[in-house]
């Protein structure tokens, strides 16, 4: 098991970050991003999704607020997320083409209980 991201607060102002991941290449980053995105759109995503997403957004906002070139960072985030979304949609279409049933749910919507 790897620690993807740990954020701990000690007292009122001391926040510390920790991870076991060392992103040394674009392939490693893409693999991690794809795994995270797939977990977020499946039943693997747990009951704390609202709180987790809020904290991810808070971290991104904090990062942008101290970024030297905020507009450029926003362009990079927009472009990277667009490419990942396209790749995920292509993967979904390929699975459907192979006869695999794919169901998507909006964040916070629980899939129906199904009998196996």
Buried (B, 14 or more C-beta within 10 A) or exposed (E): EEEEEEEEEEEEEEEEEEEEEEEEEEEEEBEBBBEBBEEBBEEEBEEEEEEEBEEEEEEEEEEEEEEEEEEEBEEEEEEEEEEBEEBBEEEBEEEEEEEEEEEEEEEEEEEEEEEE
